Amino acid sequence: MLKKLMTTSLAASLVMSGSAIASGAEVDPDMPKYEAVSGISGNLSSQGSDTLNNLMTLWAEEFQDFYPNVNIQIQGAGTSTAPPALAEGTANFGPMSRTMRDSEEADFEDAHGYAPTLVPVAIDVLAVYVNRDNPIEGLSIPQVDAIFSDTRRCGYDSDINRWGQLGLDGAWENRDFTLYSRNAVSGTYGYFRQHALCDGDFRDEINEQPGSASVVQGVTESRNGIGYSGIGYLTSGVKAIKIGREDGELYEPNAANAASGDYPLARFLYLAINKHPNEELPPLDREFLKMVLSAEGQDVTVRDGFIPLPEQVAAQWRERLGL
């Protein structure tokens, strides 16, 4: 299956290459620069993750600086829209904030006779956001689970329904939560459900939002708000709190803690593509991916608030894809 073909896990990749990003989100100095080639023109299309929507737009603009005769159409309704678009051949790229489900992979294989390819293109730290006026400093994963879920599969001994149960006093003691979440079409929704709720179920009262920015906006507008979204969506109206696997061991959502493996909600972001195992990629697709996996492409990643790939990871994928 596709997951078995992903030879480098996020944690292993970052531990091996931690020095490249340990000081912060900086492009690996060993990352090669992109060099334009002749004869590149035509149309590209992308359909998938909302988390990657702005990053795809910025990559498209960077690519069009190299190739003005290329037109790129981008849709970002959610990760779950990427696999069918690839299977049906209506998109060149399927941005995804999670790996494919077995059923999605099977649908692609039924259509094409071989597995899809998921290329890591950036690293995201999934943050838990509270309103900027909220004094809380951090939460453990079991506490996050007990806030967002009734099932409490991560092991907390009771539901958490008020901020006072987390140690806040005064005016905060009896305040309820206003919960903000992505909707079910989102890969971020699925990732958070798996890793922060231990595959449990969200509470019925969550406010599902169509995009990552709208989650952050909801928390900005509600003093009681708490939600989750990629670190690239951080604004002055919210704060991204510390998260840990257990009480007393909480970590800032940053590149260094992603690299060390201490921060528990770090993940690869992917571009899913249709690559026949015995054929080269079309020139236009090839050059776009080559640009993304270059110093210029990863600099765009940093500018959009995400963490760039270590060169060790990017080099493996350039070789695998014949870039």
ABEGO torsion letter per residue (X at the ends): XAAAABABBAAAAAAAAAAAAAAEBBBBAABBBBBBBBGBBEBBBBBEBAAAAAAAAAAAAAAAAABAABBBBBBBAEAAAAAAAAAAGABABBBBABBBBAAAAAAAAAAAGBBBBBBBABBBBBBBBBBAABABABBBAAAAAAAABAAGAAGBABBBABAAAAGBBEAAAABBBBBBBBBAABAAAAAAAAAAAGGBBBBAABBBBABAAAAAAAAAABAABBBBBBAAABBAABBBBBBBABBGBBBBBBAAAAAAGABAABBBBBBBBBBBAABBBBAAAAAAAAAAABAAAAAAAAAAGBBBBBAAAAAAAAAAAGX
